[in-house]
């Protein structure tokens, strides 16, 4: 129970990787705030986590809106007393060829994946500076490393921005005892992944199983991530064992990308 007495806020935690992270944090003893744009989804995750800890909080938040981000953090601190860890997991994408991306696609993706991560980080850091420290964990992607199988170029650009932000924030917030790190998932089997490969299967005339096999074939360890694989890294980065780790972006991808 390395996270006992720690208050952890996870964004985009209504399903998929965010939900797995929230449940893993709770299992390790954290008091948990679960944020999602879908309040019902956030509440379902909070209810699942409640069996492991005494207190959970479900919060509706649009992580592309600065006022909503402020309200999310304000409520977390007001109801749970402090904020020790934030996991900036909320993100959006769609499968698209570079020449088919529109201005609306770019704005929608960067609104949450880049702008949203920055302002969640900044707002959380305001609380952490006052309390004398904290942990910030940003969800990037191997798409930000140049992975050729990315869903689209705008998404890759947004995740590259998260990696750069993580490094700069770690340098500037270190003096406040705030650690800032990122996780770069590879191919991860979530509902979003399943929807994307279903769309690609329809577009190419292949079966969904063929698309899944093609996604896993280049992975040296020969298996895709589960959301729990990403959650395990997040729990470690929030734990006392990671106290001297900051400014890093860790690939969790079965060896798919080596830089």
Residue pairs with C-beta under 8 A, 6 or more apart in sequence:
1 28
1 29
2 28
2 29
2 235
2 239
2 240
2 241
3 25
3 28
3 29
3 30
3 85
3 235
3 238
3 239
4 28
4 29
4 30
5 29
5 31
6 29
6 30
6 31
6 84
6 85
6 238
7 30
7 31
7 32
7 33
7 76
7 80
7 81
7 82
7 83
7 84
7 85
8 22
8 25
8 30
8 31
8 32
8 33
8 84
8 85
8 86
8 87
8 238
9 32
9 33
9 35
9 72
9 73
9 76
9 83
9 85
9 86
9 87
9 124
10 18
10 21
10 22
10 25
10 32
10 33
10 34
10 35
10 86
10 87
10 89
11 18
11 35
11 36
11 61
11 63
11 72
11 86
11 87
11 88
11 89
11 90
11 116
11 120
12 18
12 35
12 36
12 37
12 63
12 89
12 90
12 91
12 139
13 19
13 21
13 22
13 34
13 35
13 36
13 42
13 45
13 87
13 89
14 34
14 36
14 37
14 38
14 40
14 41
14 42
14 44
14 45
15 36
15 41
15 45
15 190
15 191
16 190
16 191
16 192
16 227
17 89
17 139
17 185
17 188
17 190
17 227
17 230
17 231
18 36
18 45
18 87
18 89
18 90
19 45
19 48
19 227
20 226
20 227
20 228
20 230
20 231
21 87
21 89
21 227
21 230
21 231
21 234
21 235
22 32
22 34
22 45
22 46
22 49
23 45
23 48
23 49
23 52
23 231
24 228
24 231
24 232
24 234
24 235
25 32
25 49
25 85
25 87
25 231
25 234
25 235
25 238
26 32
26 49
26 50
26 52
26 53
26 56
27 52
28 235
28 239
29 52
29 53
30 53
30 85
30 238
31 53
31 54
31 55
31 56
31 80
32 46
32 49
32 53
32 55
32 56
32 57
33 56
33 57
33 59
33 72
33 75
33 76
33 79
33 80
34 42
34 43
34 45
34 46
34 49
34 56
34 57
34 58
34 59
35 42
35 58
35 59
35 60
35 61
35 63
35 72
35 90
36 42
36 45
36 58
36 59
36 60
36 61
36 90
37 60
37 61
37 62
37 63
37 90
38 60
39 58
39 59
39 60
42 58
42 59
42 60
43 58
45 58
46 56
46 57
46 58
47 56
49 56
50 56
55 80
57 75
57 76
57 79
57 80
59 72
59 75
59 76
61 68
61 69
61 71
61 72
61 90
62 68
63 69
63 72
63 88
63 90
63 112
63 116
63 117
63 120
64 111
64 112
64 115
64 116
66 119
69 116
69 119
69 120
69 123
70 123
73 83
73 86
73 120
73 123
73 124
73 126
73 127
76 83
77 83
77 127
82 127
82 131
83 124
83 127
83 128
83 131
83 134
84 128
84 131
84 134
84 135
85 134
85 135
85 136
85 137
85 238
86 120
86 121
86 124
86 134
86 135
86 136
86 137
87 137
87 139
87 234
87 238
88 116
88 117
88 120
88 121
88 136
88 137
88 138
88 139
89 139
90 112
90 116
90 120
91 112
91 113
91 139
91 158
92 108
92 109
92 112
92 113
93 109
93 113
93 151
93 152
93 155
93 192
94 105
94 151
94 152
94 196
95 151
95 152
95 196
95 199
95 200
96 105
96 151
96 152
96 154
97 152
98 152
98 153
101 152
101 153
101 154
105 152
105 154
106 154
109 152
109 154
109 155
109 158
110 154
110 157
110 158
110 161
113 155
113 158
113 159
113 161
113 162
114 158
114 161
114 162
114 165
117 138
117 139
117 162
117 165
118 165
121 136
121 138
121 165
121 169
121 180
124 134
124 136
125 134
125 136
125 169
125 173
125 176
125 178
127 134
128 134
128 136
128 173
128 176
128 178
129 173
129 176
129 178
132 176
132 177
133 176
133 177
133 178
134 177
134 178
134 179
135 178
135 179
135 181
135 237
135 238
135 242
136 169
136 173
136 178
136 179
136 180
136 181
137 181
137 182
137 183
137 234
137 237
137 238
138 162
138 165
138 166
138 180
138 181
138 182
138 183
139 162
139 182
139 183
139 185
140 159
140 160
140 162
140 163
140 166
140 182
140 183
140 184
140 249
141 147
141 150
141 155
141 156
141 159
141 162
141 184
141 185
142 184
142 185
142 186
142 251
142 253
142 256
142 257
143 150
143 151
143 155
143 156
143 159
143 160
144 156
144 158
144 159
144 160
144 161
144 162
144 163
144 184
144 249
145 160
145 163
145 184
145 251
145 257
145 259
146 156
146 257
147 156
147 186
147 256
147 257
149 187
149 215
149 218
150 156
151 196
159 184
162 182
163 182
163 184
163 249
166 180
166 181
166 182
166 247
166 248
166 249
167 247
167 249
169 180
170 179
170 180
170 181
170 246
170 247
170 248
171 247
173 180
174 246
174 247
179 237
179 242
179 243
179 245
179 246
180 246
180 247
181 237
181 242
181 245
181 246
181 247
181 248
181 249
181 250
182 248
182 249
182 250
183 230
183 233
183 234
183 237
183 249
183 250
183 252
184 249
184 250
184 251
184 252
184 253
184 257
185 225
185 229
185 230
185 252
185 253
186 219
186 224
186 225
186 251
186 252
186 253
186 254
186 256
186 257
187 193
187 215
187 216
187 219
187 224
187 225
187 253
187 254
187 256
188 224
188 225
188 226
188 227
188 229
188 230
189 224
189 225
189 226
189 227
190 227
193 224
194 208
197 208
197 211
197 212
197 215
198 208
198 211
200 206
200 211
201 207
201 208
201 210
201 211
204 211
206 214
212 224
215 224
216 222
216 223
216 224
218 256
219 253
219 254
219 255
219 256
220 254
220 255
220 256
221 254
221 255
222 254
223 254
224 254
225 252
225 253
225 254
229 252
230 252
233 250
233 252
236 242
237 245
237 250
251 257
